[in-house]
Amino acid sequence: MTETGFEPKIVAFVCNWCSYGGADIAGSMKLNYTPNVKLIRVMCSGRVDPEFIMEAFQGGADGVMVLGCHPGDCHYIEGNYKTLKRYNMLKPLLDQFNIEQDRLYLDWVSASEGEKFARVMEEMNDRITQLGPLNWDNVIDTRQGGEV
Amino acid sequence: MNEKERVGLFLCECSKNISGTVDVHKIKDELEKLPDAATVEITNLYCSPEGKSEIADSIKKNDLTKVIIGACSVKQHEKTFMEVLEKAGINPYFLQLVNIREHVAWVTDDKEKATAKALSLMKAAYNRVHYHEAFEKKEIDAVADVLVVGGGLAGCDAALNLASEERKVYLVETNPSLGGQATKYENSFPSLECCSCMILPKLQEVVENPNIELLNYSDVEEVVGFFGNFRATVNKKAKYVVPDKCIGCNECLEPCPVEVPNEHDDFLGNRKAIHFQVIGATPYIPVIDKENCLRFKDQDCTKCRDACMFDAINYDDQDEKTEQSVGAIVLATGFESFDPTLIPSLNFSPGTEVYTALQFERLISNTGPTGGKLVKRDGTPPKSLVLVHCVGSRDKRYNNYCSNVCCSVLLKMSTQILEEKMAEGIQITHVYRDMTIGSTGMEEMYDKLNDEGVRFIKVPNTNDIAIHADDGKAHVTLPKETLPADMVVLATAMVPNKKAEKFIEMLMLDRDKDGFIMPNHNKIDALATPIEGVFVIGSASFPKDITNSIIDGSAAAGNISSKLQPGEKLLVETLISTIDEEKCSGCKTCISICPYKAIGYDSEKGISVINEILCRGCGTCVVACPSNAITARHFEDNTILAELGGLL
């Protein structure tokens, strides 16, 4: 809980093979980290449509994370490279919507990296807490088209 | 989205593991307010036999259409609970397992926040299951026969382990005989055991096995299809020698007037147009090489036929194409030797006293061009020998990897020369970077050579040395000294076989950074490839010694035997992606993006088509499709967005 009482809402898309497993290991290790991040499991980080990320912001998320297998380790050979490309395209576009780029975060967490999983959860929570709630007045409604 | 669902929500206490942090009763009260919640239940341990019965009973009693279980990781119990649903008579994909233990109860001490987080995950699942559809397991007919490409030791071992009365193996070898590179070796490290004695019985077993169809001197021309249902077209090159008549007496060789460099001796000596791969080869039947035989150059030579006492020469023989149906393919295409002329300072040129290790192996082999006598080109024995390690290996300019085998081979050669007293008083010097000799018995061999006066000179990079060879003598210039040498041996890197390129293209495989065929995973799935049903063994995926090549052959055979059982159907992945024909514009974006080459193009309909046997359901094509024509089963856009909505 911060001084302002702001508790970020963060959604993390995790791949089934590596990062979901990383979250499991963090649990088995009983590592304490923020309950503010909620996970959505997809088979591959390559399944994460940039649209899901925009929908998450639209639906009230203050931050969105995409976590996949380390480069070279993807269960589906190269899905995570596709993720990286899409992320690199989407991230600068966030400025166009007045969404700070730091609200979107991509990282690689393996099924053994419980420590890293807990750490990136905490770091994301800190980043979003610093940024404060997503400033809705300035955000263009992606579904309606909005006024530019 | 389905109307009027009857959703059962089950909260597991997992003893105190969950309920110690998460207030499951408070969650129950909240979940009961959901419109389609038919029942919300709590028990201590749903994975126990009693817990599973409770769910099954509730499914029947409450006529549930969907089931949500708040418990542990999908890795632990998703399969457990899917079976419960199936046994209770509803589709197993109507389940959503929510991880409120590892992802919630175990990672926070704050009971209030943990409860809120668990509740929102349960609500997200509630949203999600409304979109869950039923999927049925699908089976397809499959052929259990196997195509093995490459008759080296890896391929032969795979063939022998696979062949049975119920499973035929087609073994294709481009050369006339079996055994691959190992047939070039007189003996093997570390025991100097005779290679022929070791491998010929195995090769003979292949020839005699009634369930192996040996297609030697043949090439695979085309492969189409998929796991369980490949079709291979093989061209059997004309041999011009009738196998049933030939007894391998050699009488035809001598009269042949043609002499060409012998590729089977790495071009060290010459061979005739009618030739054996090596003396004692298996099968031991010569072939006439059409490229060089005078008859195929409009000359009326019949010398080999005249010499044959068994009427075994048939000049009218023709290439023959055959087609085989197979369920799996094993690529055992092996390696070739790095071309040392690519390193200019080594001045490698034929005719000098500088040899590649494979050439030198032929020189000290009883079946080689000198009959196993170690002599220079002028016929005299060498007084000094310099063996250079890592030629073209472990160097970014050429091949960045270690070829694994060369250090051991050079130590073996030195031991062989000294033990068999092949050259009296010879001084042997190794020029090396690091001695990489991992296999059993090699350290002892290295120590013994040190004791026996073999010199080992360590240099920073063996590819930076200079060699000058002329007038039957060579000089090897190292950073600190120049060594005169009667003979020099270059341990050239083992590089990918160029003949494997065709298979990489045809089967849409990938190359690794060094150009070898890339397996599915370097450690945990090193024999399978991303193309289901295609395996890579031996040095086709990375340089390996005889031991590891044969282990690969056996292991791949085991893998195939368990996946592809004669008479049984193949179960295909249920959660795949599907294409809506109406929406697909035929742009082919998905085809280029699929890591499993599971998507093809139907030119008649002008749309992309997913092969449901090859698709593994990663869903990356779904995102790439500009027409929203592709759906990932169980992870549809609507399903994920519904789950997302429940979380926020």
Interface residues (C-beta under 8 A of the other chain):
Chain A: K9 V11 N16 Y20 G21 A23 D24 A26 G27 S28 K30 L31 N32 Y33 T34 P35 K38 L39 I40 R41 V42 M43 C44 G46 R47 V48 D49 P50 E51 F52 E55 A56 G59 G60 A61 H75 Y76 I77 E78 G79 K82 R86 A118
Chain B: S73 V74 K75 N99 R101 E102 H103 V104 W106 V107 T108 D109 D110 K113 A114 A116 K117 S120 L121 A124 D510 N520 P530 L575 I593 P595 Y596 R616 G617 C618 G619 T620 V622 V623 A624 A632 F635 D637 I640 L641 E643 L644 G645 L647 L648
